[in-house]
Amino acid sequence: MRSAQQHEQLLPKRLALPVFASDALSSVAYAPQEILITLGVAGLAAYHFTPWVGAAVIVILLTVVASYRQNVRAYTSGGGDFEVATENLGGNWGVIVASALLVDYVLTVAVSVSAAIENLAAFVHVLESHKVLAAIVVVGVLTVLNLRGLKESGIAFAIPTYLFMFGIFSMMLWGFTRLAFGADLKAETAGFEVQGGEAGIAGFALVFLLLRAFASGCAALTGVEAISNGVPAFKKPKGQNAAATLLMLGLVAATMFGGITALAFITDAKFADPSHGSRLIDPATGHDVSAQDPIVAQVAHTVFSNFPAMFGYVTLMTALVLVLAANTAYNGFPVLGSVLAQNRYLPRQLHTRGDRLAFSNGIIILATAAGLLIYAYDAEVTKLIQLYILGVFVSFTVSQIGMVRHWNRLLARGPEPAARRQMHRSRAINAFGALITGIVLIVVLITKFTHGAYIVCIAMPVLYLLMKAIRKHYDRVALELEATGEDVTLPARNHAIVLVSKIHKPTLRALAYARATRPSTLEAITVSVDTKEAAQLQETWDRLDLPVPLKILDSPYREITRPVLEYVKSVRRRSPRDVVTVFIPEYVVGHWWEHLLHNQSALRLKGRLLFQPGVMVTSVPWQLVSSDRLKGRPELVARRTYEGRGGPDVPAGGGSVSDHD
């Protein structure tokens, strides 16, 4: 796609919602389940706290959505939390937020895809023993789709996301309707017992457990920040459309999360994980129940007990939308990476778009990192979830504090009364958001630190230091390369050297090209590692009457690179104001394995010569028949008669190098 087609990739609200909000919408598939797993540590009695924990999560979700509606109206460039923190709190805070978001985007892909495979395994049981492979394959498919371009992936993901929303709302409507008409709905795990390692806890220990369950449930908030990073992808007016999409996201996600949590509580659905200190026991046998379907699948099976087809529909759509939820990170991570690269905190390659107008390098890096995490944690959601949401709440809190300072700065300019009232209202919303998300951040850090969050606490500082080091390097290089006027003086002379191993077509082309550049002096050099071969080369050179003098460098230890370097240095020492141009003949091959058989000496020489000041290295290519560009096309050779012979200081022209070539 041409750069001029970029406006065609902008998204209307109906496509932006599934593209950017699928992460937050799909979290209803695992956030209620994580609450039950954590509460199960205290045994079955702690389950009656489920509605209160769920209600607290919904309050936080709506607060964050209201706060971010102010963000996207004020900052539409796509920098999101990074831009807010950098402009209002300083560059260091911006880098902290960026490191947190980069980690969280990677975890979003890993958690969402792993949860998708877990839900799909409830319907296709053969996947249970191949979860890691299936998850990595899914990541690969998502990567290819996103490399095709934003709008195309948006269309591909819009329909399944809306089908998922239809399935969940249908399940809620049908379930509450059946309950209203007196149906006794009990989940398949309702008759089982939950045994926890900390059964009967009370006091501070219980409060701590409730806070930990709340922290796990806050996974439902991930994905809200993606819209603030993706504002440039919206159609105009970008800020208003992004704010409207955020409002739709908040209402839909809160309703779905609350509905599933309520149905799970009413139907006595249970879920336990021995690795987290809870077990599910069948009282009839006294044995552990190892095979448990995810909570969404259990609720769907119960609600649609009289309509099995809808159970299959909800299960499949849940798995599919969890796969697509990773697309939120695929849209957020590359854009954030591009902004960071533009600000010189990441390699510049992340700022360039691919041929489909997608940030291809960022997409590939995200996919690689997520795939490694899935492999390292065996695609286990309960393991990956412990690393989750810490980073996103760091960005939530810092960006809301930054927005408060943003409004303070604007209010200090004395705006009109109507604008002032709007700013006061926005500041109050952001201040409340900063307070609430700050409290949640402390809760998440304390309750999840020993359960895996410490890894994120290590990864974020490492990323921070890495980005600061990259910025320092780019700043140093920019200062070093700044034009001062002292480096524009023409060199006194250009001494050209052609490297020769044997006399063949690549050598003759290199000699002809070197002469065509009209250097001040021109000579050919070869390294003698075998006296007999060197003598034969000199004899052939003289017999062909080549108009360039050949110098043979002796190498008693059969090295090639060192003698050439020493000779080039000696030329530079004789005339420091001169430049030396070294012409190296090279083969252009068409197969990867041919690279192993050719050009090795040339590569070593180039690598060493590039570090020599005042030395220019020029590769003179010769395309072999195997090269793709010239496959089936013979090399066209211009033939001209060489007129006269000059010495090394006579850069005579002509299209050939001698009368015999």
Residue pairs with C-beta under 8 A, 6 or more apart in sequence:
1 9
1 149
1 355
1 356
1 357
3 353
3 357
5 357
6 357
8 151
9 149
9 150
9 151
9 233
9 357
10 151
10 233
10 234
10 235
10 236
11 19
11 150
11 151
11 154
11 233
11 234
11 235
12 235
12 241
13 234
13 241
13 244
13 245
13 248
14 158
15 151
15 154
15 155
15 158
16 154
16 227
16 230
16 233
16 234
16 241
16 242
16 245
17 161
17 245
17 248
17 249
18 154
18 157
18 158
18 160
18 161
18 162
18 324
19 150
19 153
19 154
19 157
19 158
19 230
19 233
19 327
19 328
19 331
20 223
20 226
20 227
20 230
20 233
20 245
20 249
20 328
20 331
20 332
21 223
21 226
21 227
21 245
21 248
21 249
21 252
21 253
21 328
22 157
22 161
22 223
22 321
22 324
22 325
22 327
22 328
23 108
23 112
23 222
23 223
23 226
23 325
23 326
23 328
23 329
24 61
24 220
24 221
24 222
24 223
24 224
24 249
24 253
24 328
25 161
25 164
25 165
25 223
25 249
25 252
25 253
25 256
25 321
25 325
26 112
26 115
26 164
26 318
26 321
26 322
26 324
26 325
27 219
27 220
27 221
27 222
27 223
27 253
27 257
27 325
28 168
28 220
28 253
28 256
28 257
28 260
28 296
29 115
29 119
29 294
29 296
29 318
29 321
29 322
30 111
30 115
30 219
30 294
30 322
30 381
30 385
31 57
31 216
31 217
31 218
31 219
31 220
31 257
32 54
32 217
32 257
32 260
32 261
32 264
32 295
32 296
33 271
33 294
33 295
33 296
34 213
34 216
34 217
34 219
34 382
34 385
35 50
35 53
35 54
35 57
35 213
35 214
35 216
35 217
35 261
36 47
36 50
36 264
36 269
36 270
36 271
36 295
37 216
37 271
37 272
37 273
37 276
37 278
37 382
38 209
38 212
38 213
38 216
38 276
39 46
39 47
39 49
39 50
39 53
39 209
39 210
39 213
40 46
40 47
40 194
40 196
40 270
40 271
40 272
40 273
40 276
40 277
40 278
41 196
41 197
41 198
41 209
41 276
41 277
41 278
42 196
42 198
42 199
42 200
42 201
42 206
42 209
43 194
43 195
43 196
43 198
43 199
43 200
44 193
44 194
44 270
45 199
45 200
46 196
46 206
46 209
47 194
47 265
47 270
49 210
49 213
50 261
50 264
50 265
51 261
51 262
51 265
53 210
53 213
53 214
53 217
54 217
54 257
54 258
54 261
54 262
54 265
55 258
56 214
56 217
57 214
57 217
57 218
57 220
57 221
57 257
58 254
58 257
58 258
60 218
60 221
60 436
60 437
60 440
61 220
61 221
61 224
61 250
61 253
61 254
61 257
62 250
62 254
63 432
63 433
63 436
63 437
64 221
64 224
64 396
64 433
64 436
64 437
65 224
65 246
65 247
65 249
65 250
66 250
66 429
66 433
67 396
67 400
67 403
67 429
67 430
67 432
67 433
67 434
67 437
68 224
68 225
68 227
68 228
68 246
69 243
69 246
69 247
69 429
70 403
70 426
70 429
70 430
71 80
71 81
71 84
71 228
71 399
71 403
72 227
72 228
72 231
72 239
72 242
72 243
72 246
73 239
73 240
73 242
73 243
74 84
74 239
74 403
74 406
74 426
75 83
75 84
75 228
75 231
76 231
76 232
76 238
76 239
76 242
77 83
77 231
77 232
77 339
78 229
78 230
78 231
78 232
78 233
78 335
78 339
79 86
79 229
79 336
79 339
80 101
80 225
80 228
80 229
80 231
80 332
80 336
80 339
80 399
81 97
81 101
81 225
81 228
81 229
81 395
81 396
81 398
81 399
81 402
82 94
82 97
82 98
82 101
82 336
82 339
82 340
83 94
83 339
84 97
84 399
84 402
84 403
84 406
85 93
85 94
85 96
85 97
85 398
85 399
85 402
86 93
86 94
86 343
87 94
87 402
87 406
88 402
88 403
88 405
88 406
88 409
89 398
89 401
89 402
89 405
93 398
93 402
95 345
95 464
95 467
95 468
96 394
96 398
96 460
96 464
97 394
97 395
97 398
97 399
98 336
98 340
98 345
98 463
98 467
99 391
99 459
99 460
99 461
99 463
99 464
99 467
100 390
100 391
100 392
100 394
100 395
100 460
101 225
101 229
101 332
101 336
101 391
101 392
101 395
102 333
102 336
102 337
102 391
102 463
103 391
103 456
103 459
103 460
103 463
104 222
104 388
104 389
104 390
104 391
104 392
104 395
105 329
105 332
105 333
105 336
105 366
106 329
106 333
106 366
106 369
106 370
106 373
107 373
107 384
107 387
107 388
107 391
107 456
108 222
108 223
108 325
108 326
108 328
108 329
108 388
109 139
109 142
109 326
109 329
109 330
109 366
109 367
109 370
110 370
110 373
110 374
110 377
110 384
111 219
111 381
111 384
111 385
111 388
112 322
112 323
112 325
112 326
112 329
113 135
113 138
113 139
113 142
113 322
113 323
113 326
113 370
113 374
113 379
114 131
114 135
114 374
114 377
114 379
114 380
114 381
114 384
115 294
115 322
115 381
116 135
116 138
116 318
116 319
116 320
116 322
116 323
116 325
117 127
117 131
117 134
117 135
117 138
117 319
117 379
118 131
118 294
118 379
118 381
119 294
119 296
119 297
119 315
119 318
119 319
119 322
120 127
120 134
120 315
120 316
120 319
121 127
121 128
121 131
122 293
122 294
122 297
122 315
123 297
123 312
123 315
123 316
123 319
127 134
131 378
131 379
132 374
132 375
132 378
132 379
134 379
135 374
135 379
136 371
136 374
136 375
138 323
139 326
139 367
139 370
139 371
139 374
140 367
140 371
142 323
142 326
142 327
142 330
142 367
143 330
143 363
143 364
143 367
145 152
145 153
145 156
145 327
146 153
146 327
146 330
146 331
146 358
146 363
147 354
147 356
147 358
147 360
147 363
147 364
148 356
148 358
149 356
149 357
149 358
150 233
150 331
150 357
150 358
153 327
153 330
153 331
157 324
157 327
160 317
160 320
160 321
160 324
161 321
161 324
163 317
163 320
164 317
164 318
164 320
164 321
165 252
165 256
167 310
167 313
167 314
167 317
167 318
168 256
168 259
168 260
168 314
168 318
169 255
169 256
169 259
170 310
170 314
171 259
171 263
171 299
171 300
171 303
171 304
171 310
171 314
172 255
172 256
172 259
172 260
172 263
174 303
174 304
174 307
174 310
175 185
175 263
175 299
175 302
175 303
176 259
176 263
178 185
178 303
179 185
179 266
185 266
185 267
185 302
185 303
185 305
186 267
186 268
186 302
187 264
187 267
187 268
187 269
187 270
187 298
187 299
187 301
187 302
188 293
188 298
188 301
188 302
189 268
189 269
189 270
189 271
189 280
189 289
189 292
189 298
190 267
190 268
190 269
190 270
191 282
191 283
192 270
192 280
192 281
192 282
192 283
192 289
193 280
193 281
193 283
194 270
194 272
194 278
194 279
194 280
194 281
195 272
195 278
195 279
195 280
195 281
196 277
196 278
196 279
197 277
197 278
198 205
198 209
198 277
201 209
208 447
211 443
211 446
211 447
212 447
212 448
214 440
214 443
215 389
215 440
215 443
215 444
215 447
215 448
216 385
216 448
218 389
218 393
218 440
218 444
219 385
219 388
219 389
220 253
220 257
221 389
221 392
221 393
221 396
222 388
222 389
222 392
223 249
223 325
223 328
224 246
224 249
224 250
225 332
225 392
225 395
225 396
225 399
226 328
226 329
226 331
226 332
227 242
227 245
227 246
227 249
228 242
228 399
229 331
229 332
229 335
229 336
230 242
230 331
230 332
230 335
231 238
231 239
231 242
232 238
232 335
233 331
233 335
234 241
234 242
234 245
235 241
260 295
260 296
260 299
263 269
263 299
263 302
263 303
264 295
264 298
264 299
267 298
267 299
267 302
267 303
269 295
269 298
269 299
269 302
270 280
270 292
271 280
271 292
271 294
271 295
271 298
272 278
272 279
272 280
272 289
272 292
273 382
274 288
275 382
275 383
276 382
276 451
279 288
280 288
280 289
280 292
281 287
281 288
281 289
282 288
282 289
292 298
293 301
294 318
296 314
296 315
296 318
297 311
297 314
297 315
297 318
300 310
300 311
300 314
300 315
300 318
301 311
304 310
304 311
304 314
326 370
329 366
329 370
330 363
330 366
333 362
333 363
333 365
333 366
334 350
334 358
334 359
334 361
334 362
334 363
334 366
335 359
335 362
337 346
337 350
337 359
337 361
337 362
337 365
338 350
338 351
338 359
338 362
340 346
340 350
340 467
341 347
341 348
341 349
341 350
341 351
342 351
343 471
344 470
344 471
344 474
344 475
345 467
345 468
345 470
345 471
346 467
346 470
347 470
349 361
350 359
350 361
350 362
350 365
351 359
352 359
352 361
353 359
353 360
354 360
354 361
373 384
377 383
377 384
383 452
386 448
386 451
386 452
386 453
387 452
387 453
387 455
387 456
389 444
390 441
390 444
390 445
390 448
390 453
390 456
390 457
391 456
391 460
393 437
393 440
393 441
393 444
394 441
394 460
396 433
396 437
396 440
396 441
397 434
397 437
397 438
397 441
400 430
400 431
400 433
400 434
400 437
401 434
403 426
403 427
403 430
403 434
404 427
404 430
404 431
404 434
407 423
407 424
407 426
407 427
407 430
408 427
410 423
411 420
411 423
411 424
411 427
415 423
444 453
445 453
445 457
449 457
491 577
491 578
491 579
491 614
492 575
492 577
492 578
493 520
493 521
493 575
493 577
493 578
493 579
494 517
494 519
494 520
494 521
494 578
494 579
494 580
494 581
495 519
495 520
495 521
495 571
495 575
495 578
495 579
495 580
495 581
496 514
496 517
496 519
496 520
496 521
496 522
496 523
496 580
496 581
496 583
497 522
497 523
497 524
497 525
497 567
497 568
497 571
497 580
497 581
497 582
497 583
498 507
498 510
498 511
498 514
498 522
498 523
498 524
498 525
498 548
498 582
498 583
498 585
499 510
499 524
499 525
499 526
499 564
499 582
499 583
499 584
499 585
499 602
499 605
500 507
500 524
500 525
500 526
500 537
500 550
501 507
501 526
501 585
501 601
502 537
503 537
503 540
503 541
503 544
505 622
506 585
506 586
506 587
506 620
506 622
507 585
508 657
508 661
509 585
509 620
509 622
510 583
510 584
510 585
510 620
511 524
511 546
511 548
511 657
512 655
512 656
512 657
513 583
513 620
514 522
514 548
514 581
514 583
514 620
515 522
515 547
515 548
515 651
515 652
515 653
515 654
515 657
516 653
517 581
518 651
518 653
519 581
519 651
520 578
520 649
520 651
521 648
521 649
522 548
522 648
522 651
523 548
523 549
523 550
523 551
523 648
524 541
524 546
524 548
524 549
524 550
524 551
525 550
525 551
525 552
525 553
525 564
525 567
526 534
526 537
526 550
526 551
526 552
526 553
527 552
527 553
527 555
527 559
527 560
527 563
527 564
528 534
528 552
528 553
528 554
528 555
529 555
529 558
529 559
529 560
534 552
537 550
537 552
538 550
538 552
541 550
543 660
544 658
544 660
544 661
545 645
545 658
545 659
545 660
546 657
546 658
547 642
547 645
547 646
547 650
547 652
547 657
547 658
548 648
548 657
549 647
549 648
551 567
553 563
553 564
553 567
554 563
555 562
555 563
560 601
560 604
560 605
561 601
561 604
561 605
561 608
564 582
564 605
564 609
565 608
565 609
565 612
568 580
568 582
568 609
568 612
568 615
569 612
571 578
571 580
572 578
572 580
572 612
572 613
572 614
572 615
576 614
578 614
579 614
579 615
579 616
580 614
580 615
580 616
581 615
581 616
581 617
581 618
582 605
582 609
582 615
582 616
582 617
582 618
583 618
583 620
584 602
584 605
584 606
584 617
584 618
584 619
584 620
585 602
585 620
585 622
586 598
586 599
586 602
586 619
586 620
586 621
586 622
587 594
587 598
587 599
587 621
587 622
587 624
588 621
588 622
588 623
588 624
588 627
588 629
589 595
589 598
589 624
589 626
589 627
590 624
590 626
590 627
590 628
590 631
591 626
594 624
594 626
602 619
606 617
606 619
609 615
609 617
610 617
623 629
623 630
623 635
625 631
638 655
639 655
639 656
640 654
640 655
640 656
641 654
641 656
641 659
642 654
642 656
642 657
642 658
642 659
642 661
643 652
643 654
644 652
645 652
646 652
